[in-house]
């Protein structure tokens, strides 16, 4: 699947993430645009897809 984030602003990505975190009976805290900007800055040079293990580490599951 091609990346879609480059076409969205930090505010738009934050809104989508917040929606996902709060729908379907969930009560996740909102994501703000500054958090999106920080992650984009940290991963700007990444050229390969994320692995399941990498994502799990970021999410604090492993």
Backbone as a ProteinNet text record, in pm:
[ID]
protein_1_A
[PRIMARY]
XXXXXXXXXXXXXXXXXXXXXXXXXXXXXXXXXXXXXXXXXXXXXXXXXXXXXXXXXXXXXX
[TERTIARY]
84.7	0	89.3	63.2	146.3	119.2	219.7	199.4	104.2	20.3	-76.4	-45.3	39.5	64.5	120.5	197.1	259.6	156.2	39.1	-65.3	-153.9	-130.5	-211.6	-127.6	-190.1	-120.3	-108	-25	-11.7	-145.7	-221.3	-353.5	-448	-444.7	-532.5	-495.6	-366.5	-323.1	-362.9	-342.7	-380.2	-530.3	-610.4	-755.7	-795.4	-733.7	-763.9	-722.7	-603.4	-556.6	-644.1	-684.3	-771.8	-906.3	-960.2	-1087.3	-1075.7	-970.4	-951.4	-937.4	-864.5	-842.4	-968.5	-1068.3	-1187.1	-1314.5	-1307.8	-1425.7	-1436.5	-1548.7	-1574.2	-1558.7	-1605.2	-1605.1	-1472.1	-1375.2	-1242.8	-1237.3	-1144.1	-1131.9	-989.4	-920.8	-783	-772.8	-660.5	-638.7	-616.4	-646.2	-628.1	-480.4	-456.4	-322.8	-318.3	-212.7	-204.9	-107.2	-119.1	-37.6	111.4	147.2	288.7	347.9	269.4	316.9	337.9	247	260.9	386	405.7	523.6	652.6	653.6	773.2	805.2	703.5	726.4	771.2	710.9	753.5	899.7	939.8	1078.7	1174.9	1136.8	1222.3	1235.9	1135.1	1134.5	1146.6	1185.2	1189.8	1279.5	1387.4	1479.8	1450.3	1346.1	1314.8	1269.8	1326.4	1294.3	1233.6	1224.1	1169.5	1046.3	962	841.9	877.2	786.6	803.5	776	848.1	819.5	723.7	660.4	571.7	647.3	768.9	848.1	880.7	916.3	946.4	823.5	709.6	587.2	547.1	566.1	533.1	621.5	748.4	839.3	797.9	759.6	715.7	589.9	501.1	375.4	388.4	508.3	530.9	482	461.6	410	519.2	642.9	751.6	870
-117.4	0	123.7	216.2	336.7	425	498.1	587.6	701.1	737.3	844	969.5	958.4	1068.7	1194.4	1181.9	1300.1	1396.7	1346.4	1432	1495.3	1463.9	1517	1607.8	1709.8	1797.6	1727.6	1782.4	1727.2	1731	1837.8	1848.3	1739.8	1712.2	1610	1470.3	1440.5	1310.1	1296.3	1400.9	1397.8	1373.8	1435.6	1417.4	1273.3	1215	1075.6	982	1001.8	916.2	929.9	1051.2	1073.2	1005.3	1016.2	949.7	799.2	739.1	594.3	556.4	636.6	606	621.2	694.5	722	654.7	587.2	520	377.9	315.8	175.8	147.7	243	223	246.7	299	323.3	462.9	483.8	613.2	666.7	642	687.8	839.2	886.6	1031	1086.3	1214.1	1273	1283.5	1284.9	1305.3	1448.7	1521.2	1658.4	1668.3	1776.6	1796.9	1800.6	1848.1	1853.6	1713	1618.1	1479.5	1420.7	1449.7	1402.1	1462.5	1591.5	1658.7	1598.7	1565.7	1507.9	1371.2	1288	1155.6	1169.1	1259.8	1280.8	1324.8	1412.2	1459.2	1344.9	1261	1148.8	1042.9	1028.6	920.7	971.3	1095.9	1158	1083.5	1025.3	958.8	812	760.8	618.3	587.4	480.1	445.2	305.9	233.2	97.6	83.7	-13.4	-33.5	-74.6	-46.8	-87.6	-237.1	-303	-443.5	-450.7	-564.9	-583	-563.5	-616.9	-603.4	-457.1	-380.5	-238.6	-163.7	-189.8	-122.2	-161.9	-287.2	-332.6	-263.7	-243.3	-175.1	-29.6	35.6	174.8	184.5	88.8	88.7	41.5	3	-39.1	-179	-259.8	-394.3	-496.8	-464.1	-561.2	-496.5
0	0	0	-87.7	-91.2	30.2	76	190	154	247.5	224.5	304.4	403.7	496.1	434	327.4	268.2	211.9	178.5	123.6	229	354.9	464	553.1	607.2	701.2	836.5	923.1	1058.1	1131.2	1113.3	1176.7	1126.2	996.7	940.1	990.3	994.4	1045.5	1192.5	1270	1411.6	1427.5	1343.6	1351.1	1319.2	1217.8	1182.3	1295.9	1349.6	1458.6	1582.6	1613.2	1728.4	1706.9	1587.5	1555.9	1578.7	1525.5	1539.6	1686.9	1762.9	1904.9	1989.4	1938.3	2019.4	1968.7	1858	1804.3	1857	1828.9	1861.8	2011.4	2092.5	2236.8	2305.4	2234.2	2293	2354.9	2444.6	2512.8	2506.6	2396.9	2383.7	2387.3	2434.9	2440.7	2300	2280.7	2147.9	2109.7	1980.6	1925.1	1873.6	1905.1	1854.8	1737.7	1664.3	1544.5	1577.1	1694.8	1732.8	1743.9	1793.1	1803.1	1664	1573	1434.9	1371.6	1391.1	1335.2	1390.6	1519.1	1580.5	1520.7	1502.8	1444.3	1299.4	1226.9	1087.7	1081.4	1171.5	1172.7	1205.6	1302	1342.7	1233.7	1150.9	1051.9	908.3	891.2	758.6	659.9	706.2	616	590.9	650.5	637.3	495.1	438.6	300.4	285.8	396	385.3	474.8	446.8	528.7	671.3	763.6	902.6	914.3	1003.3	1032.2	1150.9	1169.1	1284.3	1414.9	1423	1545.2	1575.8	1473.3	1494.4	1545.2	1485.9	1528	1669.6	1703.8	1839	1942.8	1910.7	2003.4	2022.9	1915.7	1924.8	2010	1992.5	2066.4	2209.6	2250.8	2388.3	2419.6	2318.6	2341.8	2361.9	2325.3	2341.2	2404.5
[MASK]
++++++++++++++++++++++++++++++++++++++++++++++++++++++++++++++

